[in-house]
Each structure stands twice: as C-alpha cells, then as structure tokens.
C-alpha cells in the first residue's frame, strides 16, 4: 500500500497480515482523488472515513493536508494500526473503534467529505441505511461530498442526493451531494466510465 500524492507521495505503508480488509486498489484510489480534486482544495478539509480498514484512504487525505480526519472501523486491529501510523507520520487522524451504524446514529459532527467502503457483501438495504443515516443526521456539509465504494451488484442511483457514479474495474464509486451541481465533473478526464 502506497500513498499516491501529497507530502508523503510514494511512501509505502505495510499493514500487518490478517486484518479483515479489502483495500481500495491504487488505480481506483488515484481515479477517486482525481474526481475529488476537481471539487476541493484538500488543505484543511474535515473528513470522515467509514469502514476505514487499514486507513488507506485516510492517509491519502492526510498526505494532501486534510485535517481533522476521523477514521471509524469495527475491528480493533485496524484501529490500532491506524493510530500507530498516524503517530508515526504525525497525521491528524482520530481512529475510533465502533459499529458504523451506532457511530452514525450518535454523531453530531458534520464533514466536508465522507468516504465509506463497506464490505461488498452487505445487502442492498444495508447500503441504503448508510446513505439515509448520513443525511438524516446532517453529517455532510452543504457544499460537501459523500462517496460510497461498492460492487456492481449494489445500486444507489435512486437514493437521496445521489449525484453521479464512476466505475473502475470491479469497483463503483457513487457520489452524493446536497447541491447536485456536478456538470463539470462529467467532463473529468480519466479511465472512469460514466453510467
């Protein structure tokens, strides 16, 4: 796992074996950040990373200057590794061990970017619950963006504030905005396929 851009570009991070994760590939991660780069100056963005796993996405935001970052995962080993890595690189990442749904139900903060990478084998209703909870709790800032990574078997186009999606290999990123002003993103260069 490597950081693809920012202050720590090229730095390799090696999580311990045996963590229950499916990290976002470098190709998909680079494509994701190309899209986000069209919308945001990452410096100082408040980020929430749900189902954060090894912290792959959190480190990418941190390397680009986003702060503070909250990483939430239900696995103790993942949270421990994120805390260790954040300390090593002096990233402003708060790693929290929690059931994601309980975290969202009690969360009162709002964020500029929310990224969620749930297990692909979650059923349709579980994915929908993530989206619903975030907007019910006003967790996304008005000019913010939420991204959910999922497989082609999950459909989120019908959900509230859905904006657009990008397909990279076997992964789909669905993007949500309160203000669906995304015309310029549709012209975004890259390997993603608009659907």
C-alpha positions as CSV (number, residue, x, y, z in Angstrom):
1,X,0.0,0.0,0.0
2,X,1.4,3.3,-1.0
3,X,0.4,7.0,-0.7
4,X,-0.1,8.3,-4.2
5,X,0.1,12.1,-3.7
6,X,0.8,14.9,-1.3
7,X,3.5,15.4,1.2
8,X,4.2,11.7,1.6
9,X,3.8,10.7,-2.1
10,X,5.4,7.4,-2.8
11,X,5.6,6.4,0.8
12,X,4.8,2.7,1.4
13,X,2.8,1.6,4.4
14,X,2.7,-2.1,5.4
15,X,-0.2,-3.2,7.5
16,X,0.1,-6.4,9.5
17,X,-1.3,-9.5,7.8
18,X,-4.6,-10.9,8.9
19,X,-6.6,-7.8,9.1
20,X,-10.2,-8.3,7.7
21,X,-9.9,-5.8,4.9
22,X,-10.2,-5.3,1.2
23,X,-8.1,-2.2,0.4
24,X,-9.1,0.1,-2.4
25,X,-6.6,-0.5,-5.3
26,X,-4.1,2.1,-6.2
27,X,-5.7,2.5,-9.6
28,X,-9.2,3.1,-8.1
29,X,-7.8,5.4,-5.4
30,X,-6.0,7.5,-7.9
31,X,-9.1,7.8,-10.0
32,X,-11.2,8.7,-6.9
33,X,-8.9,11.5,-5.9
34,X,-8.8,12.9,-9.5
35,X,-12.5,13.4,-9.2
36,X,-12.3,14.9,-5.8
37,X,-9.5,17.2,-6.9
38,X,-12.0,18.8,-9.3
39,X,-14.1,19.9,-6.4
40,X,-11.9,20.5,-3.4
41,X,-8.7,22.1,-2.2
42,X,-7.8,19.3,0.3
43,X,-6.0,21.5,2.7
44,X,-8.0,21.7,6.0
45,X,-10.9,19.6,4.9
46,X,-12.8,17.8,7.6
47,X,-13.0,14.1,6.6
48,X,-14.9,11.1,7.9
49,X,-13.6,7.7,6.7
50,X,-16.1,4.9,7.5
51,X,-15.1,1.2,7.4
52,X,-11.6,2.6,7.2
53,X,-9.8,-0.8,7.4
54,X,-6.1,-0.2,7.1
55,X,-6.6,3.6,6.9
56,X,-5.6,3.6,3.2
57,X,-8.0,6.5,2.3
58,X,-7.4,8.4,5.5
59,X,-3.6,8.5,4.9
60,X,-4.3,9.8,1.3
61,X,-6.3,12.7,2.7
62,X,-3.8,13.4,5.4
63,X,-0.9,13.5,3.0
64,X,-2.8,16.1,1.0
65,X,-3.3,18.3,4.1
66,X,-6.8,17.4,5.1
67,X,-7.4,17.8,8.9
68,X,-9.0,16.7,11.1
69,X,-9.8,13.2,9.8
70,X,-12.0,10.7,11.7
71,X,-11.5,7.0,10.8
72,X,-14.1,4.6,12.1
73,X,-13.8,0.8,11.9
74,X,-15.2,-2.1,14.0
75,X,-12.0,-4.1,14.1
76,X,-9.6,-3.5,16.9
77,X,-6.6,-4.5,14.9
78,X,-7.4,-2.0,12.1
79,X,-8.0,0.9,14.6
80,X,-4.7,0.1,16.4
81,X,-2.8,0.1,13.1
82,X,-4.3,3.5,12.0
83,X,-3.4,5.0,15.4
84,X,0.2,3.7,15.1
85,X,0.5,5.1,11.5
86,X,-1.0,8.4,12.4
87,X,1.5,8.8,15.3
88,X,4.4,7.8,13.0
89,X,3.6,10.4,10.3
90,X,2.1,13.0,12.6
91,X,-1.3,12.8,10.8
92,X,-4.3,14.4,12.5
93,X,-6.3,11.2,12.4
94,X,-8.6,10.2,15.2
95,X,-9.2,6.4,14.9
96,X,-12.3,5.2,16.6
97,X,-13.4,1.6,17.1
98,X,-17.2,1.5,16.7
99,X,-20.0,-0.2,14.9
100,X,-20.5,2.2,12.0
101,X,-24.3,2.4,12.4
102,X,-24.1,3.2,16.1
103,X,-21.4,5.8,15.3
104,X,-23.6,7.5,12.7
105,X,-26.7,7.4,14.9
106,X,-25.0,9.3,17.7
107,X,-22.7,11.5,15.6
108,X,-23.4,15.2,15.8
109,X,-20.5,16.5,13.7
110,X,-20.6,17.4,10.0
111,X,-17.9,16.8,7.4
112,X,-16.7,18.2,4.1
113,X,-16.0,14.7,2.7
114,X,-17.4,11.4,3.9
115,X,-16.0,8.2,2.4
116,X,-17.5,4.8,3.1
117,X,-16.1,1.5,1.9
118,X,-18.5,-1.1,3.4
119,X,-18.0,-4.9,2.8
120,X,-19.2,-5.6,-0.7
121,X,-21.3,-8.5,0.6
122,X,-23.6,-6.1,2.6
123,X,-27.1,-6.3,1.2
124,X,-28.8,-3.5,-0.7
125,X,-30.8,-2.3,2.4
126,X,-27.7,-2.0,4.5
127,X,-26.0,0.2,1.9
128,X,-29.2,2.3,1.7
129,X,-29.2,2.6,5.5
130,X,-25.7,4.1,5.5
131,X,-26.8,6.8,3.0
132,X,-30.1,7.5,4.9
133,X,-28.4,7.9,8.3
134,X,-25.8,10.3,7.0
135,X,-28.4,12.7,5.5
136,X,-30.9,12.2,8.4
137,X,-28.1,13.2,10.9
138,X,-27.0,16.1,8.7
139,X,-23.5,14.7,8.7
140,X,-22.5,16.2,5.4
141,X,-21.8,19.9,5.0
142,X,-23.9,21.7,2.4
143,X,-21.0,22.0,-0.1
144,X,-19.5,18.6,0.8
145,X,-19.4,15.3,-0.9
146,X,-20.1,11.7,0.2
147,X,-18.6,8.8,-1.7
148,X,-19.5,5.1,-1.2
149,X,-17.5,2.4,-2.8
150,X,-19.4,-0.7,-3.8
151,X,-19.7,-3.5,-6.3
152,X,-21.8,-3.6,-9.5
153,X,-24.5,-5.6,-7.6
154,X,-25.4,-2.7,-5.4
155,X,-27.5,0.2,-6.9
156,X,-27.5,3.6,-5.1
157,X,-28.7,5.8,-8.0
158,X,-32.2,6.1,-6.5
159,X,-31.0,7.4,-3.1
160,X,-31.5,10.9,-1.9
161,X,-28.8,13.4,-3.1
162,X,-27.2,10.9,-5.5
163,X,-25.2,12.8,-8.0
164,X,-23.1,10.5,-10.2
165,X,-21.0,7.4,-10.2
166,X,-17.7,6.2,-11.7
167,X,-16.8,2.6,-12.5
168,X,-13.2,1.4,-12.1
169,X,-12.7,-2.3,-12.8
170,X,-14.9,-4.2,-10.3
171,X,-15.4,-1.2,-8.1
172,X,-18.0,1.6,-8.3
173,X,-17.8,4.9,-6.5
174,X,-21.2,6.6,-6.0
175,X,-21.1,10.3,-5.3
176,X,-23.6,12.2,-3.3
177,X,-24.0,16.0,-2.9
178,X,-26.6,18.1,-1.2
179,X,-26.4,20.5,-4.1
180,X,-26.1,18.3,-7.2
181,X,-24.0,20.7,-9.3
182,X,-21.8,18.2,-11.0
183,X,-21.8,19.1,-14.7
184,X,-18.1,19.9,-14.7
185,X,-17.3,16.6,-13.1
186,X,-18.9,14.7,-16.0
187,X,-16.1,16.1,-18.2
188,X,-13.4,14.8,-15.8
189,X,-10.6,13.0,-17.6
190,X,-9.6,9.6,-16.6
191,X,-10.4,5.9,-17.0
192,X,-13.8,6.1,-15.3
193,X,-16.9,5.2,-17.2
194,X,-19.9,7.4,-16.7
195,X,-23.1,5.4,-16.5
